[in-house]
Amino acid sequence: MAVLEILTYPDTQLKQESVAVEAFDTALQNFIADLEETRLAGPGAVGIAAPQVGRFQRIVIVDVSKMKRPVANHGHLILVNPEITSWEGYAVGREGCLSVPDYTGNVIRAERIHLIAFDPTGERREYAMEGFEARAIQHEMDHLDGLLFLDRLVSKRNDLFRRKVFK
């Protein structure tokens, strides 16, 4: 396993759309292991998407189970070719990103989503998610479409904040 280099804003590759995974093979498993290693190396990262490391396939990893105030969630998720099939409600929340390390911002996201995806072996899965888990999934899925949280700020003037650095 290896820690991969994370693309950071304003790298134009982050705007590239990703393609669907077609082969659920050893190469995919090896890449997912490297992607997870990279997520774990990030400061407090709950999620990562393949495009953040320059691989433009529809793969995301999210794990919100270790948050200080965990709510109902599905634990560690590796989602291949995820697709949101329905959503409801909206809420504003603060988001940060490994690809935008110096800033956080307020973004409107759906409060509840229904999702279909494949696991790393190609097995189809369905999930109903809400709260922070739903927000994290939506954030990571945006990377698959070439979007950053910066593209979804409530207000570019009032809702972008320099990240606090604690020593």
C-alpha positions in Angstrom: 0.0 0.0 0.0 1.1 3.6 -0.7 0.0 7.1 0.3 -0.8 8.8 -3.0 -0.3 12.4 -3.8 -3.5 14.5 -3.4 -4.3 17.0 -6.1 -5.1 20.4 -4.6 -7.0 23.4 -5.8 -6.5 25.1 -8.3 -5.2 22.0 -10.2 -7.5 21.8 -13.3 -7.6 18.0 -13.1 -10.0 18.4 -10.2 -12.6 19.6 -12.7 -12.4 16.4 -14.8 -15.4 14.1 -14.8 -14.8 10.4 -13.8 -15.8 7.3 -15.7 -17.6 4.2 -14.4 -15.5 1.3 -13.1 -16.0 -1.7 -15.4 -13.5 -4.2 -14.1 -13.7 -5.4 -10.4 -10.2 -7.0 -10.5 -7.0 -7.1 -8.5 -5.8 -3.8 -9.9 -9.0 -2.2 -8.5 -8.5 -3.8 -5.1 -4.9 -2.6 -5.0 -5.9 1.0 -5.9 -8.7 1.0 -3.3 -6.1 -0.1 -0.6 -3.8 2.8 -1.7 -6.8 5.2 -1.7 -7.7 4.1 1.9 -4.1 4.5 3.0 -4.1 8.0 1.6 -7.4 8.9 3.4 -6.0 7.7 6.7 -2.9 9.8 6.2 -5.0 12.9 5.8 -5.7 15.1 8.8 -9.1 13.9 10.1 -10.3 12.9 6.7 -13.7 11.1 6.7 -13.7 10.6 2.9 -11.7 10.6 -0.3 -12.6 10.2 -3.9 -10.4 8.6 -6.7 -10.2 11.9 -8.7 -8.4 13.6 -5.7 -5.4 11.4 -6.4 -5.6 11.7 -10.2 -7.6 8.5 -11.0 -10.7 9.5 -12.8 -13.0 6.6 -11.9 -16.2 6.6 -9.9 -14.8 5.4 -6.5 -15.3 7.0 -3.1 -14.5 6.0 0.5 -16.3 7.4 3.4 -16.2 6.5 7.1 -18.0 8.8 9.6 -18.2 6.1 12.4 -15.3 7.6 14.4 -16.7 11.1 14.6 -17.0 12.6 18.1 -20.8 12.5 18.0 -21.5 9.5 15.7 -25.1 9.1 14.7 -26.6 6.2 12.8 -24.3 5.4 9.9 -23.1 2.5 7.8 -19.5 2.5 9.0 -16.6 2.2 6.6 -18.0 2.4 3.0 -16.2 1.8 -0.3 -18.6 2.8 -3.0 -18.0 2.1 -6.7 -20.1 3.8 -9.3 -22.4 5.4 -6.7 -25.6 7.0 -7.8 -28.1 9.0 -5.6 -31.6 7.9 -6.6 -33.5 10.3 -4.3 -33.0 13.0 -1.8 -35.1 15.1 0.6 -34.7 18.1 2.9 -31.8 20.6 2.8 -29.4 21.9 5.4 -26.4 24.2 5.5 -23.2 22.8 6.9 -19.5 23.5 7.1 -17.3 21.4 4.9 -13.6 21.0 4.4 -11.6 19.0 1.8 -8.2 17.4 1.4 -8.0 19.1 -2.0 -8.7 22.5 -0.5 -6.5 22.3 2.6 -6.6 25.9 3.6 -10.3 26.7 3.7 -13.7 25.5 4.8 -17.1 26.7 3.7 -20.8 26.6 4.2 -22.6 24.4 1.7 -26.3 23.4 1.2 -26.8 19.6 0.9 -29.7 17.2 1.0 -30.4 15.9 4.6 -31.4 12.4 3.5 -30.4 10.4 0.4 -31.0 7.0 -1.1 -28.0 5.6 -2.8 -27.2 2.6 -5.0 -23.5 1.6 -5.6 -21.3 -1.5 -6.0 -18.9 -2.7 -3.4 -15.3 -3.5 -4.4 -16.2 -7.0 -5.5 -19.0 -5.8 -7.8 -21.9 -6.6 -5.5 -24.8 -4.1 -5.8 -25.8 -2.4 -2.6 -28.4 0.1 -1.5 -28.3 2.6 1.3 -30.5 5.1 3.0 -28.4 7.8 4.7 -29.0 11.0 6.6 -27.2 13.7 8.4 -23.4 14.0 8.3 -23.0 10.6 6.5 -25.3 11.9 3.7 -23.4 15.1 3.5 -20.0 13.4 3.4 -21.2 11.1 0.6 -22.5 14.0 -1.5 -19.3 15.9 -1.0 -17.2 12.9 -2.2 -19.5 12.2 -5.1 -19.1 15.8 -6.3 -15.5 15.0 -7.0 -16.6 12.3 -9.4 -18.3 15.1 -11.4 -15.5 17.6 -11.3 -17.0 19.7 -8.5 -15.4 21.0 -5.3 -17.3 22.3 -2.2 -16.0 25.8 -3.5 -18.5 25.4 -6.4 -21.4 25.0 -4.0 -20.7 27.7 -1.4 -23.9 29.4 -0.1 -22.1 32.8 -0.7 -18.6 33.2 -2.1 -18.2 36.4 -0.1 -19.6 35.3 3.3 -19.3 31.5 3.5 -15.6 30.8 2.8 -13.3 30.6 5.9 -9.6 30.2 6.3 -9.0 26.9 8.1 -7.9 27.3 11.7 -4.5 25.7 12.4 -4.0 24.4 15.9 -0.5 23.9 17.2 
